[in-house]
């Protein structure tokens, strides 16, 4: 089983690991593409104005260019700890039990715009790059599409795709694999179901954490549905889309944590 998470633009800067070692990252078939993308972002970062445009940085974000200039020698930390923001705050890897942290490193992968797929425990540095960033001479979709799809073809068991549509488009899951794409919906007080926007990432983080903490190994979508229903989730399987329905939430984000299950 493999849980695919999107990255986050917000990242932690307190890494204590050594410099990046590409050869030690998971999904080694992506090493060649990782080198190419690192080279492209290195070239881009030499031109501050071009970097600001390509990375779509606002006036208060120009320091992100400096972050990209030192990627190769920056301290690293496990990917699951590097990313911050709503989804990763909800997943809260640091509060998992020791056994669950080991399991997260085994079954969770993050789709980075810079490194492609990385395992939760892979040590990577902080950087700034998004799925729609423009690099010299290429696009990230062109760079990552085939290599990521090929890497996923080597996976075994169910793939639970919790990525945003933008990142899912950078490396589609092969149609020949047993996979589901998780879509979060909200049910309001009248019973109507609609897309969940603001709390979508939080719901995905909480759901991914619950899967890891369950200790279960789901071999196909029906097993995941059975488990989720047994745990009190409202879910539906429509083809390859797994719909996670949560109560409509207004007010503080914390309310979703209390009402998701």
C-alpha positions in Angstrom: 0.0 0.0 0.0 1.1 3.5 -0.8 -0.3 6.8 0.5 0.5 9.7 -1.8 0.5 13.1 -0.2 0.9 16.5 -1.8 3.7 18.8 -0.6 3.2 22.2 1.0 4.6 25.6 0.0 5.3 26.2 3.7 8.3 24.3 5.1 10.3 24.1 8.3 13.9 25.4 8.3 15.2 23.6 11.4 16.8 20.6 9.7 19.6 18.9 11.6 20.6 16.4 8.9 23.6 16.6 6.6 23.5 17.9 3.0 21.3 16.3 0.4 22.3 12.8 -0.9 20.3 12.0 -3.9 21.4 8.4 -4.0 19.8 7.8 -0.6 16.3 8.9 -1.6 13.5 6.4 -2.2 12.3 5.7 -5.7 15.8 5.6 -7.1 14.6 5.5 -10.7 13.9 9.2 -10.3 17.5 10.1 -9.6 18.3 11.2 -13.2 15.3 13.5 -13.3 16.0 14.9 -9.8 19.5 15.9 -11.0 18.0 17.6 -14.1 15.5 19.6 -12.1 18.1 20.6 -9.5 20.3 21.8 -12.3 17.5 23.8 -13.8 16.5 25.5 -10.5 20.2 26.2 -9.9 20.4 28.0 -13.2 17.2 29.9 -12.5 18.3 31.0 -9.0 21.2 32.9 -10.5 18.8 35.5 -11.9 16.8 36.9 -9.0 14.2 38.7 -11.1 13.6 35.7 -13.4 13.3 33.5 -10.3 10.7 35.8 -8.8 8.6 35.6 -12.0 9.0 31.9 -12.5 8.2 31.0 -8.8 5.4 33.6 -8.7 6.7 35.2 -5.6 5.1 38.2 -3.9 7.1 41.1 -2.4 7.4 39.4 1.0 8.6 36.1 -0.6 11.8 37.2 -2.4 13.9 35.5 0.2 12.7 32.2 -1.3 15.2 32.8 -4.1 18.0 32.6 -1.6 16.6 29.4 -0.2 16.9 27.8 -3.7 20.5 29.0 -4.1 21.7 26.8 -1.3 19.7 23.7 -1.7 22.7 21.4 -2.3 24.4 22.5 1.0 21.3 23.2 3.2 20.6 21.0 6.2 18.0 18.3 5.7 15.2 16.6 7.6 12.7 13.8 6.9 10.1 14.9 4.3 7.2 14.2 6.6 8.7 16.7 9.1 9.9 19.3 6.5 6.5 20.2 5.2 4.1 22.3 7.4 0.7 23.8 6.8 -2.8 22.5 7.2 -2.4 19.0 5.9 0.8 18.3 7.8 -0.4 19.9 11.0 -3.4 17.5 10.9 -1.2 14.5 10.1 1.1 15.6 13.0 3.8 13.0 12.4 5.8 13.9 15.5 3.0 12.7 17.8 2.6 9.3 16.2 3.8 6.4 18.3 7.3 5.0 17.4 5.7 2.1 15.6 3.4 4.3 13.7 6.3 6.6 12.7 8.1 3.6 11.3 4.9 2.6 9.4 4.5 6.1 8.0 8.1 5.9 6.6 7.1 2.6 4.9 3.7 3.5 3.4 3.7 7.3 2.9 5.2 9.2 0.0 5.2 12.9 -0.7 5.1 14.2 -4.3 7.6 17.0 -4.3 7.9 19.4 -7.3 11.7 19.3 -6.9 12.4 15.7 -6.0 9.4 13.8 -7.4 8.2 11.1 -5.1 10.1 10.8 -1.8 9.4 8.5 1.1 8.2 10.1 4.3 11.5 9.4 6.0 13.7 10.6 3.1 16.0 13.5 4.2 15.6 16.5 1.9 16.3 20.3 2.3 13.9 23.2 2.3 13.2 24.7 -1.2 10.7 26.7 -3.1 9.1 25.2 -6.2 5.4 24.5 -7.1 3.7 22.2 -9.6 3.1 25.1 -11.9 6.5 26.8 -11.6 8.4 27.5 -14.8 11.9 26.3 -15.2 14.4 27.1 -18.0 13.8 25.0 -21.0 11.1 22.7 -19.6 8.0 22.3 -17.5 7.6 20.2 -14.4 4.9 18.2 -16.1 7.2 17.4 -19.0 10.0 16.6 -16.6 8.1 14.4 -14.1 5.2 12.9 -15.9 6.7 9.7 -17.4 9.3 9.1 -14.7 6.8 9.3 -11.8 4.2 7.2 -13.6 6.9 4.6 -14.3 8.0 4.6 -10.6 4.4 4.1 -9.5 4.1 1.1 -11.8 6.6 -0.7 -9.5 4.3 -0.3 -6.5 2.4 -3.2 -5.0 -1.0 -3.1 -3.4 -3.5 -0.2 -3.2 -2.4 3.4 -4.0 -4.3 6.0 -2.0 -3.9 9.2 -3.9 -4.4 12.2 -1.6 -2.6 14.7 -3.9 -4.1 17.9 -5.2 -5.2 17.8 -8.8 -2.2 19.9 -9.8 0.3 17.4 -8.4 -1.7 14.4 -9.6 -1.4 15.8 -13.1 2.4 15.9 -12.7 2.6 12.1 -12.4 -0.6 10.3 -13.0 -1.2 6.9 -11.4 -1.2 4.2 -14.1 -4.7 3.1 -14.9 -3.6 -0.6 -14.7 -2.9 -0.3 -10.9 -5.4 -0.6 -8.1 -5.7 3.0 -7.0 -8.2 5.5 -5.7 -8.2 9.3 -5.8 -9.5 10.8 -2.5 -12.0 13.6 -2.9 -13.3 15.4 0.2 -16.9 16.5 0.3 -19.0 18.2 3.0 -22.5 17.5 4.0 -24.4 20.6 5.3 -27.3 20.6 7.9 -29.8 20.2 5.1 -28.1 17.0 3.9 -26.7 18.5 0.7 -23.2 17.4 -0.3 -20.7 19.8 -1.9 -17.0 20.1 -2.4 -15.0 21.0 0.7 -12.6 23.8 0.1 -11.0 25.4 3.1 -10.8 22.3 5.3 -10.0 19.9 2.4 -6.3 19.6 3.4 -7.1 19.1 7.0 -9.5 16.3 6.3 -6.9 14.6 4.1 -4.2 14.9 6.8 -6.5 13.5 9.5 -7.6 10.6 7.2 -4.0 9.7 6.2 -3.0 9.7 9.9 -5.9 7.4 10.8 -4.9 5.0 8.0 -1.3 4.9 9.2 -2.3 4.5 12.9 -4.7 1.7 12.0 -1.8 -0.6 11.2 -4.0 -2.1 8.5 -2.7 -3.1 5.0 -5.4 -2.5 2.4 -4.9 -4.6 -0.7 -7.8 -3.0 -2.7 -10.3 -0.2 -2.5 -13.1 -2.3 -1.1 -10.9 -3.2 1.9 -10.3 0.4 2.6 -14.0 1.2 2.3 -14.9 -1.6 4.7 -12.4 -0.3 7.2 -13.5 3.3 6.9 -17.2 2.5 7.4 -16.3 0.4 10.4 -14.4 3.3 11.8 -17.4 5.6 11.4 -16.4 7.5 8.3 -19.0 8.4 5.6 -17.4 7.3 2.4 -18.5 6.3 -1.1 -16.6 4.6 -4.0 -17.4 5.9 -7.4 -15.1 4.2 -9.9 -11.6 5.2 -9.0 -12.8 8.1 -6.8 -13.0 7.6 -3.1 -15.4 10.2 -1.6 -14.8 11.1 2.0 -17.8 13.0 3.3 -17.4 15.2 6.4 -19.8 17.5 8.3 -20.0 21.0 7.0 -17.7 23.1 9.2 -17.9 26.8 10.0 -15.8 28.7 12.5 -12.5 27.3 13.8 -10.6 24.6 11.9 -10.4 22.6 15.1 -14.1 21.7 14.8 -13.3 19.4 11.9 -11.0 17.3 14.1 -13.8 16.8 16.5 -16.4 15.9 13.9 -14.6 14.0 11.2 -15.2 10.7 12.7 
